[in-house]
Amino acid sequence: MSEQDLQVFIEAFRAGGFRGPLHRYRAQNIDFREMADFTGKPVTQPSYFVAGERDAVRSFIPGMDLYANPGAGCTDFRGSVILPRIGHWVQQEAPVETNVALQEFLKGL
């Protein structure tokens, strides 16, 4: 991350604080309750998966690649791309590559 990139985040946290980002993680148990009606139901709209090779979420469970089968819960899965050398925030870390992937997906609709 460049010093300029870091300053963007510093200014954002100065303006809005850190409470909002922390609340996202504090709400995880609420998510499970509110999403219970969707458990086991597939995603039926056309779907495409874009992720980063270095995303920490990918290896949250040791020995398992959580991105190995991204279309498992989809009935109209159109494919995926794992962007090399990119972490969790693909749209910020690789905006051009992310947009190319999304445009290719949209062309197929």
N, C-alpha and C positions, 0 to 999 in steps of 0.2 A: 504494500500500500504506500502510495506516495504521501509526502507531507501535506500536499494539497488535498488529497482524498481524506486524510485523517482530519484535517481542519473542517471539512464538510460535516463529518460526524460530530466533532466537538461542538460546532455551532448548533447543530440540530438538537443535541442533548442539552445545551445551554438554554435554548429557546423552549423546548418542550419537556425537559426533564427525563428521568429514567423510569418513572412510574408506569407509563403506558406499555413500554416493552416488557417490563416485569409482569404486568397484569396478564399479558398474553400467555405466559407460562403458568401463572397462578390459576388461570381459567381452564386448564386442561381437564380437570375432573368434571367441570361443568360441561365441557364439550362431549364427554362420553355419555352423560345423562341426556343431553339435548339431541344427540345423534343416534340414540338407541333405536329409534324407529327405522333407521337406515342400515342397521347391521345386517350383513348378508345380502343386501340388495345391490345389484350391479349398477355401474354408471352406464347409462344407455345412449347418451349423446356421443357423437364422434369425439375421440380423445387422442391426445398425443402427449408424450412425456419428455420433458427437457430437464436435464440435471447436470450437475458438475461432477467430474471424476473424483475430485477431492472433497466432496460434500461429507462432512462428519456424520450426517444422518444416515448415510449409506452403510456405515458400519457400527451403528448403535448396538447391535447384537453381535458380539464377537464371533467370528467365523462364518458370518452370514452376510451376503450382499443383499441389502434390502431393496436394491434397484434391479435385481436380476430378472424380475418378471413384472414390470410395471403395468402390463395390461391385464393382469389376472382378474381384476374385478370389473372389467369393461366388456360390453357386448359389441362395441364398434371401435376397437382400438386400431389406430392408424399408424402406430410405430413410436419410436423413441430415438433420442440422441443423448449421448453422454459426452459433454464437452470436456476435452482434455485440459488438464492443469487448472480447472475452475472449481471453486468451492460451492458453498450453499447459495449464495446470492447471484445466480447465473445472469439475471437481467442487468445487474450492476457490474459484475466482473467481466462479462462478455456480451455487451448489448448488441453488437453487430451479429455475432454468431447466433444469439438467441432470436433475433428478428428474422434471420435467414431461415432458421428452423421453423418458426411460426408461420412464415410466409409459405414455405413448402407444404406445411400441414393445411393451411387455408386454401391453397391451390387445389388440393385434392377433395375439397368439400363440394 
